[in-house]
């Protein structure tokens, strides 16, 4: 999980640098279609139990940092 959160942190740090991004959007389980990300500073964050909240990239980075800290603490507890 830690590696995934680090990649997410990196992406969230650079996402607001541009207003739009061209990307491939999943369309079903087997297909992708060309699309565009707009409003690149608006992120939906899963809080748990299927609850989502809209946050800025900076706020999302803070959440990612807290989650990474929790993961590190749990790993250290289990290694003792």
Biotite code that builds the C-alpha atoms (Angstrom):
import biotite.structure as struc

atoms = struc.array([
    struc.Atom([0.000, 0.000, 0.000], chain_id="A", res_id=1, res_name="UNK", atom_name="CA", element="C"),
    struc.Atom([2.792, 2.401, 0.826], chain_id="A", res_id=2, res_name="UNK", atom_name="CA", element="C"),
    struc.Atom([4.132, 2.385, -2.736], chain_id="A", res_id=3, res_name="UNK", atom_name="CA", element="C"),
    struc.Atom([0.644, 3.101, -4.114], chain_id="A", res_id=4, res_name="UNK", atom_name="CA", element="C"),
    struc.Atom([0.173, 6.030, -1.737], chain_id="A", res_id=5, res_name="UNK", atom_name="CA", element="C"),
    struc.Atom([3.567, 7.457, -2.731], chain_id="A", res_id=6, res_name="UNK", atom_name="CA", element="C"),
    struc.Atom([2.578, 7.322, -6.397], chain_id="A", res_id=7, res_name="UNK", atom_name="CA", element="C"),
    struc.Atom([-0.748, 8.958, -5.550], chain_id="A", res_id=8, res_name="UNK", atom_name="CA", element="C"),
    struc.Atom([1.063, 11.685, -3.586], chain_id="A", res_id=9, res_name="UNK", atom_name="CA", element="C"),
    struc.Atom([3.287, 12.411, -6.592], chain_id="A", res_id=10, res_name="UNK", atom_name="CA", element="C"),
    struc.Atom([0.329, 12.576, -8.973], chain_id="A", res_id=11, res_name="UNK", atom_name="CA", element="C"),
    struc.Atom([-1.694, 14.844, -6.675], chain_id="A", res_id=12, res_name="UNK", atom_name="CA", element="C"),
    struc.Atom([1.300, 17.183, -6.369], chain_id="A", res_id=13, res_name="UNK", atom_name="CA", element="C"),
    struc.Atom([1.520, 17.699, -10.137], chain_id="A", res_id=14, res_name="UNK", atom_name="CA", element="C"),
    struc.Atom([-2.161, 17.489, -11.102], chain_id="A", res_id=15, res_name="UNK", atom_name="CA", element="C"),
    struc.Atom([-3.077, 21.164, -10.542], chain_id="A", res_id=16, res_name="UNK", atom_name="CA", element="C"),
    struc.Atom([-0.163, 22.322, -12.730], chain_id="A", res_id=17, res_name="UNK", atom_name="CA", element="C"),
    struc.Atom([-2.413, 22.174, -15.810], chain_id="A", res_id=18, res_name="UNK", atom_name="CA", element="C"),
    struc.Atom([-6.116, 22.923, -16.268], chain_id="A", res_id=19, res_name="UNK", atom_name="CA", element="C"),
    struc.Atom([-6.864, 19.905, -18.479], chain_id="A", res_id=20, res_name="UNK", atom_name="CA", element="C"),
    struc.Atom([-5.283, 16.529, -19.236], chain_id="A", res_id=21, res_name="UNK", atom_name="CA", element="C"),
    struc.Atom([-5.919, 14.175, -22.131], chain_id="A", res_id=22, res_name="UNK", atom_name="CA", element="C"),
    struc.Atom([-6.359, 10.610, -20.910], chain_id="A", res_id=23, res_name="UNK", atom_name="CA", element="C"),
    struc.Atom([-7.912, 7.226, -21.622], chain_id="A", res_id=24, res_name="UNK", atom_name="CA", element="C"),
    struc.Atom([-11.155, 6.707, -19.687], chain_id="A", res_id=25, res_name="UNK", atom_name="CA", element="C"),
    struc.Atom([-12.341, 3.190, -18.729], chain_id="A", res_id=26, res_name="UNK", atom_name="CA", element="C"),
    struc.Atom([-15.581, 2.308, -20.495], chain_id="A", res_id=27, res_name="UNK", atom_name="CA", element="C"),
    struc.Atom([-16.770, -0.957, -19.011], chain_id="A", res_id=28, res_name="UNK", atom_name="CA", element="C"),
    struc.Atom([-14.375, -3.731, -18.040], chain_id="A", res_id=29, res_name="UNK", atom_name="CA", element="C"),
    struc.Atom([-12.567, -4.166, -21.352], chain_id="A", res_id=30, res_name="UNK", atom_name="CA", element="C"),
    struc.Atom([-12.579, -0.842, -23.188], chain_id="A", res_id=31, res_name="UNK", atom_name="CA", element="C"),
    struc.Atom([-11.030, 2.595, -22.933], chain_id="A", res_id=32, res_name="UNK", atom_name="CA", element="C"),
    struc.Atom([-12.063, 5.726, -24.803], chain_id="A", res_id=33, res_name="UNK", atom_name="CA", element="C"),
    struc.Atom([-10.188, 9.019, -25.216], chain_id="A", res_id=34, res_name="UNK", atom_name="CA", element="C"),
    struc.Atom([-11.250, 11.640, -22.711], chain_id="A", res_id=35, res_name="UNK", atom_name="CA", element="C"),
    struc.Atom([-10.163, 14.756, -20.909], chain_id="A", res_id=36, res_name="UNK", atom_name="CA", element="C"),
    struc.Atom([-9.752, 15.584, -17.231], chain_id="A", res_id=37, res_name="UNK", atom_name="CA", element="C"),
    struc.Atom([-11.098, 19.049, -16.455], chain_id="A", res_id=38, res_name="UNK", atom_name="CA", element="C"),
    struc.Atom([-11.252, 20.776, -13.072], chain_id="A", res_id=39, res_name="UNK", atom_name="CA", element="C"),
    struc.Atom([-7.957, 19.085, -12.231], chain_id="A", res_id=40, res_name="UNK", atom_name="CA", element="C"),
    struc.Atom([-7.917, 20.487, -8.687], chain_id="A", res_id=41, res_name="UNK", atom_name="CA", element="C"),
    struc.Atom([-11.167, 18.764, -7.656], chain_id="A", res_id=42, res_name="UNK", atom_name="CA", element="C"),
    struc.Atom([-10.657, 15.261, -6.237], chain_id="A", res_id=43, res_name="UNK", atom_name="CA", element="C"),
    struc.Atom([-13.195, 12.778, -4.859], chain_id="A", res_id=44, res_name="UNK", atom_name="CA", element="C"),
    struc.Atom([-11.771, 11.125, -1.745], chain_id="A", res_id=45, res_name="UNK", atom_name="CA", element="C"),
    struc.Atom([-13.160, 7.898, -0.261], chain_id="A", res_id=46, res_name="UNK", atom_name="CA", element="C"),
    struc.Atom([-13.744, 8.384, 3.453], chain_id="A", res_id=47, res_name="UNK", atom_name="CA", element="C"),
    struc.Atom([-14.941, 4.840, 4.028], chain_id="A", res_id=48, res_name="UNK", atom_name="CA", element="C"),
    struc.Atom([-18.178, 2.865, 3.954], chain_id="A", res_id=49, res_name="UNK", atom_name="CA", element="C"),
    struc.Atom([-18.890, 4.209, 0.444], chain_id="A", res_id=50, res_name="UNK", atom_name="CA", element="C"),
    struc.Atom([-18.821, 7.888, 1.544], chain_id="A", res_id=51, res_name="UNK", atom_name="CA", element="C"),
    struc.Atom([-16.978, 10.302, -0.727], chain_id="A", res_id=52, res_name="UNK", atom_name="CA", element="C"),
    struc.Atom([-16.090, 13.967, -0.294], chain_id="A", res_id=53, res_name="UNK", atom_name="CA", element="C"),
    struc.Atom([-14.771, 16.501, -2.801], chain_id="A", res_id=54, res_name="UNK", atom_name="CA", element="C"),
    struc.Atom([-11.404, 17.987, -1.831], chain_id="A", res_id=55, res_name="UNK", atom_name="CA", element="C"),
    struc.Atom([-8.663, 20.046, -3.438], chain_id="A", res_id=56, res_name="UNK", atom_name="CA", element="C"),
    struc.Atom([-5.362, 18.403, -4.357], chain_id="A", res_id=57, res_name="UNK", atom_name="CA", element="C"),
    struc.Atom([-3.669, 20.014, -1.344], chain_id="A", res_id=58, res_name="UNK", atom_name="CA", element="C"),
    struc.Atom([-6.336, 18.692, 1.034], chain_id="A", res_id=59, res_name="UNK", atom_name="CA", element="C"),
    struc.Atom([-6.102, 15.273, -0.625], chain_id="A", res_id=60, res_name="UNK", atom_name="CA", element="C"),
    struc.Atom([-2.326, 15.235, -0.138], chain_id="A", res_id=61, res_name="UNK", atom_name="CA", element="C"),
    struc.Atom([-2.855, 15.862, 3.589], chain_id="A", res_id=62, res_name="UNK", atom_name="CA", element="C"),
    struc.Atom([-5.233, 12.882, 3.720], chain_id="A", res_id=63, res_name="UNK", atom_name="CA", element="C"),
    struc.Atom([-2.727, 10.699, 1.846], chain_id="A", res_id=64, res_name="UNK", atom_name="CA", element="C"),
    struc.Atom([0.038, 11.727, 4.270], chain_id="A", res_id=65, res_name="UNK", atom_name="CA", element="C"),
    struc.Atom([-2.124, 10.794, 7.281], chain_id="A", res_id=66, res_name="UNK", atom_name="CA", element="C"),
    struc.Atom([-2.985, 7.436, 5.729], chain_id="A", res_id=67, res_name="UNK", atom_name="CA", element="C"),
    struc.Atom([0.678, 6.730, 4.954], chain_id="A", res_id=68, res_name="UNK", atom_name="CA", element="C"),
    struc.Atom([1.531, 7.540, 8.574], chain_id="A", res_id=69, res_name="UNK", atom_name="CA", element="C"),
    struc.Atom([-1.154, 5.140, 9.794], chain_id="A", res_id=70, res_name="UNK", atom_name="CA", element="C"),
    struc.Atom([0.156, 2.399, 7.510], chain_id="A", res_id=71, res_name="UNK", atom_name="CA", element="C"),
    struc.Atom([3.716, 2.873, 8.797], chain_id="A", res_id=72, res_name="UNK", atom_name="CA", element="C"),
    struc.Atom([2.519, 2.734, 12.415], chain_id="A", res_id=73, res_name="UNK", atom_name="CA", element="C"),
    struc.Atom([0.562, -0.469, 11.779], chain_id="A", res_id=74, res_name="UNK", atom_name="CA", element="C"),
    struc.Atom([3.522, -2.107, 10.038], chain_id="A", res_id=75, res_name="UNK", atom_name="CA", element="C"),
    struc.Atom([5.805, -1.200, 12.951], chain_id="A", res_id=76, res_name="UNK", atom_name="CA", element="C"),
    struc.Atom([3.292, -2.607, 15.468], chain_id="A", res_id=77, res_name="UNK", atom_name="CA", element="C"),
    struc.Atom([3.128, -5.922, 13.625], chain_id="A", res_id=78, res_name="UNK", atom_name="CA", element="C"),
    struc.Atom([6.920, -6.212, 13.371], chain_id="A", res_id=79, res_name="UNK", atom_name="CA", element="C"),
    struc.Atom([7.329, -5.957, 17.158], chain_id="A", res_id=80, res_name="UNK", atom_name="CA", element="C"),
])
